Amino acid sequence: MEENEDVPKDFIKLKSEKLSVDEVSELVVSPYCGAVSLFVGTTRNNFEGKKVIHLEYEAYTSMAETEIKKICRDVRQKWPSVKHIAVHHRLGVVPITEASVIIAVSSPHRAESLEAVMYCINTLKASVPIWKKEIYEDEYSWKENKECFWANSEK
């Protein structure tokens, strides 16, 4: 395979269907890379002593995709050796144990891909307009990410 046949790509998807770790990791595999790092964020069954039934996500889709593209550009500036980046985020209802977000990054060596994955999830939570609603047994709560810059601006 020629180098130009494996140009760096970004794979961004917001969808209501179940996310697949295999699908996302396969998107970023490259013969030029010895590392694929993954982050999988799943729905847990509790929050501060309350039983969580499921989560629900809403997004301003076009703006969210634009912000995720910016994150990918930032990753490529900070870690030029990164090859492929995939960010898939679920919308709608996400049952307990299922993935809400999967991020995968490939690079020649592990340090860059691990650092890039951490940067991606932290920046996504801080800047991408995706909102989470936690559904409990007898109530619900819209959750803000503690990293979210616009939610904390009035405090």
C-alpha positions as CSV (number, residue, x, y, z in Angstrom):
1,M,0.0,0.0,0.0
2,E,1.3,3.4,-0.9
3,E,1.4,6.1,1.8
4,N,-1.0,8.3,-0.2
5,E,-3.6,5.4,-0.2
6,D,-3.8,5.8,3.6
7,V,-4.3,9.5,4.0
8,P,-5.4,10.6,7.5
9,K,-9.2,10.6,7.9
10,D,-11.7,11.7,10.5
11,F,-14.9,9.6,11.1
12,I,-17.6,11.5,12.9
13,K,-21.0,10.1,13.5
14,L,-24.0,11.1,15.8
15,K,-26.6,8.4,15.7
16,S,-29.5,6.9,17.6
17,E,-28.5,3.3,17.0
18,K,-26.3,1.2,19.2
19,L,-22.6,2.0,18.9
20,S,-20.1,-0.7,18.0
21,V,-16.6,-0.8,19.4
22,D,-15.5,-3.1,16.6
23,E,-16.8,-0.8,13.9
24,V,-15.2,2.3,15.4
25,S,-11.8,0.6,16.0
26,E,-11.7,-0.9,12.5
27,L,-12.2,2.6,11.0
28,V,-8.9,3.8,12.3
29,V,-6.7,0.7,11.8
30,S,-3.7,1.5,9.5
31,P,-0.7,-0.6,8.3
32,Y,1.4,2.5,9.2
33,C,0.3,2.5,12.8
34,G,1.3,0.3,15.7
35,A,-1.3,1.7,18.1
36,V,-5.1,2.1,18.2
37,S,-6.3,3.7,21.4
38,L,-10.0,3.6,22.4
39,F,-12.2,5.4,24.9
40,V,-15.7,3.9,25.5
41,G,-18.1,5.9,27.7
42,T,-21.0,3.7,29.0
43,T,-24.1,4.3,31.0
44,R,-23.7,3.3,34.6
45,N,-26.6,2.2,36.8
46,N,-26.1,4.9,39.6
47,F,-25.3,8.5,40.3
48,E,-24.8,9.9,43.8
49,G,-26.8,7.1,45.4
50,K,-29.7,7.3,42.9
51,K,-30.6,4.3,40.6
52,V,-30.2,5.4,37.0
53,I,-32.7,3.7,34.6
54,H,-31.1,5.0,31.4
55,L,-29.6,8.1,29.8
56,E,-31.0,10.3,27.0
57,Y,-28.9,12.5,24.8
58,E,-29.9,15.4,22.6
59,A,-27.6,17.4,20.3
60,Y,-27.6,20.4,18.0
61,T,-26.2,18.0,15.4
62,S,-24.7,20.3,12.8
63,M,-23.0,22.4,15.4
64,A,-21.8,19.3,17.3
65,E,-20.3,17.8,14.1
66,T,-18.5,21.1,13.5
67,E,-17.1,21.2,17.0
68,I,-15.9,17.6,16.7
69,K,-14.2,18.5,13.4
70,K,-12.4,21.3,15.3
71,I,-11.3,18.8,17.9
72,C,-9.9,16.5,15.2
73,R,-8.0,19.5,13.7
74,D,-6.5,20.3,17.1
75,V,-5.4,16.7,17.7
76,R,-3.6,16.8,14.4
77,Q,-1.8,20.0,15.3
78,K,-0.8,18.7,18.8
79,W,0.1,15.1,17.6
80,P,1.1,15.3,13.9
81,S,1.8,11.5,13.8
82,V,-1.9,10.7,14.4
83,K,-3.3,8.9,11.4
84,H,-7.1,8.3,11.8
85,I,-9.6,9.6,14.3
86,A,-13.1,8.3,14.9
87,V,-15.7,9.9,17.2
88,H,-19.1,8.2,17.4
89,H,-21.7,9.6,19.9
90,R,-25.1,8.1,20.6
91,L,-28.3,10.2,20.7
92,G,-31.6,9.3,22.2
93,V,-32.0,6.6,24.9
94,V,-28.9,4.8,26.0
95,P,-29.6,1.8,28.3
96,I,-27.4,0.8,31.2
97,T,-24.0,-0.7,30.1
98,E,-24.3,0.5,26.5
99,A,-21.9,3.0,24.9
100,S,-22.8,6.7,24.8
101,V,-19.5,7.6,23.1
102,I,-16.6,5.8,21.4
103,I,-13.4,7.5,20.4
104,A,-10.6,5.8,18.5
105,V,-7.3,7.1,17.4
106,S,-4.5,5.4,15.5
107,S,-0.8,6.5,15.5
108,P,2.6,4.9,14.9
109,H,3.2,4.7,18.7
110,R,1.0,4.4,21.7
111,A,1.8,7.6,23.6
112,E,0.3,9.9,20.8
113,S,-2.9,7.9,20.4
114,L,-3.4,7.6,24.2
115,E,-2.9,11.3,24.7
116,A,-5.0,12.2,21.7
117,V,-7.9,10.0,22.9
118,M,-7.9,11.7,26.4
119,Y,-7.8,15.1,24.7
120,C,-10.7,14.2,22.5
121,I,-13.0,13.1,25.3
122,N,-12.2,15.9,27.6
123,T,-12.6,18.5,24.9
124,L,-15.8,17.0,23.6
125,K,-17.3,17.2,27.0
126,A,-16.2,20.8,27.4
127,S,-17.2,22.2,24.0
128,V,-19.6,20.0,22.0
129,P,-23.4,20.8,22.3
130,I,-24.6,17.4,23.4
131,W,-26.9,17.3,26.4
132,K,-27.4,14.4,28.8
133,K,-30.6,13.6,30.7
134,E,-30.3,11.0,33.5
135,I,-33.5,9.1,34.1
136,Y,-33.9,7.8,37.7
137,E,-36.6,5.6,39.2
138,D,-38.8,8.5,40.2
139,E,-37.3,11.6,38.6
140,Y,-34.9,12.9,36.0
141,S,-32.1,15.4,35.8
142,W,-30.4,17.3,32.9
143,K,-26.7,16.9,33.6
144,E,-24.0,19.5,32.7
145,N,-20.5,18.4,32.2
146,K,-18.2,19.9,34.8
147,E,-15.8,20.6,31.9
148,C,-18.4,22.5,29.9
149,F,-17.2,26.1,29.4
150,W,-20.6,27.7,28.6
151,A,-22.4,26.0,31.6
152,N,-19.9,27.4,34.1
153,S,-19.6,31.0,32.7
154,E,-22.4,32.4,34.9
155,K,-21.2,30.8,38.2
